[in-house]
Amino acid sequence: MFFFPPRLLHAVLLFGLLLIGQSSVSQVLVRQKTPTSYLESDRVAPNAFDLPMRISPELAGGFAELRINHLHSGVDFKTQKRVGVQIYAPADGWVSRIRISSFGFGYALYLDHANGFTTVYGHLQAYAEPIASVASSMQYKQESFELDTLLPVRRIPVKKGQLIAYSGNSGLSAAPHLHFEIRDSKTEETVDPLLWFCDRIKDDIAPKPYKVALFAIEGEGALSTGNSKAIVSVFNNKKGEWITGALPTAWGKIGLGLNAYDYMDNNANQYGVCSIRLFLDNEVIFQQDLSRFSFEQTRYANSLVDYEGWQRNHTWIMKSFLDPGNRLNVYPMLKDWGYVTINEQKKYSFRYELMDRAGNATEFRFTVQGQKRTIPTKIFTGKKLIFWVPNYFSNTDFKLDIPAGTLCRTLDFQFKQIPDTGYSDVFKIHNPYIPLNKPIQACFRIHKDNLADKAHYYLAKVAENGQTSYVPSTYDNGWMVAELKDFGTYKVLSDTIRPKISAPNLESMGKNSVIRIRITDNASGIKSWRGSIDGKWALFALDGKSGWLSYVLDSARVTSGREHELRLSIKDGCGNENCITSTFSWARPY
């Protein structure tokens, strides 16, 4: 009897499935999807949810819009450029989760509903009662500003139309707005809220295409330009028709791509396109439906697009074909995985059909001329990493473990180690233009291991302009070990400098009933902080964007009319600590 290690067995099974799905015989893949039937379901009836705010609904961001490393998991409602807009429960339910963070969604709230969905509210300014008191008591019990807690079913029930929170700009929010999601409570997939709300937001504008791309698959296809990719603009002519610029001729295996955006009435914002279909000679060969997706798959968004094009030019080109390692389940129908084989010297007729959630549609046609030419052979100059199996790479100073399914396609892996006078050499791990579907583990040898406190070492990612950024890592017997989310250039640095605390006019801050202190660290970043007043833990909230800590003086915890002692300690990612102690007086305003 033979024993297969679990990772190897997974790789073998995956390879078998891929051989079936990508054989030379024409394949039509139909993936089971639910959004279409969802529209006919009582669970998505228009009256199932009210809008969360009682102001005119306008979107700052749409569902499943493209982001680096993820798809946008909800919609962003505008809040008239202000904070404090009242938010109401859109249906009966109960508070299922309270999450507070200096980054991410900031103050966030989760409601479960009896119809099987969960609604999520992010970047809040504050919670309404009784949610606010419950959250505060949990923070004091855990002595932590940051909180992520699941609540028992119906411990805090809410009724439809009940005030639950106030909109804000907390977490990693660039401007005041409400991030709103509707998730399937059972599968935890996130679903487009416009399935419920599209008839309440005026939208008579169809999506607009801007660019079409041709990709020659390396070793299997070629373009007349001699490059692997060609991008041409799409125009609207005097007849109101969408037409493309001159496209190169092609031969062999190619893929197509599209840059397009959607728009809404009375709004200058650009939104993602929820539905794309590509036809070849009036037959659908590719369909993309961004109605719902799984959070486990969201990083495959990097494979949905031309990742290198985004990194270099900041242009989103959505690929109308699948990389073999793309597991994102947003493609209801694919023929030959979206690839096209140009093997005749004729014109191949294509048609794109774009549609938004309101049903506004755009289509445009173009042709690609087949022109026979020699297809360059793919030559591996580095180490060949096959996407469907685990891959390893190592030398005396570096170790790399890449799990199966991490790569979007088989890779010609390049590695360069540059001698350096610092703690370690400089390690160029392939290049930053190839995305990873999951983290990879890497170990870097420290050849100048001369720090007494090993916690002061950290791994740094080096940008092309030389700037460095902190990467969470741990010291292990002369090595730094880290999980990397990206390929790129790395080296080991140290941080022995305490973070900074700036507290101007601290003694007089009590007069305003709010104590505000700014904390910063230029290397490993702020990891933790602890504030106390008269020896008791105090709830200092951190705004991760600005570095400001704030504490609202509370007469139930701080006695008015006398002097108090404040102590604040902060630590950075390498364990360096800074502390301040000060006194202040507070007279509670009446």
Protein Blocks (a to p, Z undefined) as FASTA:
>chain_A
ZZddfklmmmmmmmmmmmmmmcfbdcddddddfklmmmmpmklgfklpccfbfcdcddfb
dehiacehiacfbdcddehhpghiacddfbdcddfbdcddfblnlpadddddfkopacdd
ehifbdcdfklmmmmmmmmmnopabacddddehklgcdehiafbdcdfehjdfbdcdddd
dddfklopacdfklmmmmmpccfbdcddfbdcddddehiaccfklpabdcddddddfkop
acdddddddehjdddddddddddehiabdcddfbdcddeehiafbdcddfbccfklmmmm
mmmpcfklmmmnopacddfbdcfklcbdcbfbagehhpacdfbdcddddddddddfkopa
cddddddddddddddddddfbdcddfkbccddddfkbccdddehkambdcdddddddddf
blbdcddehjfkbccfbdcddddddfblcbfblmlpccddddfkopacddddddeehiac
dddfbgcdddddddfbdcddddehklmmmmnopacdddddfklopfbdcddeehiacddd
ddfknopacddddfklmcghiacddddddddfkopacdddddddddddZZ
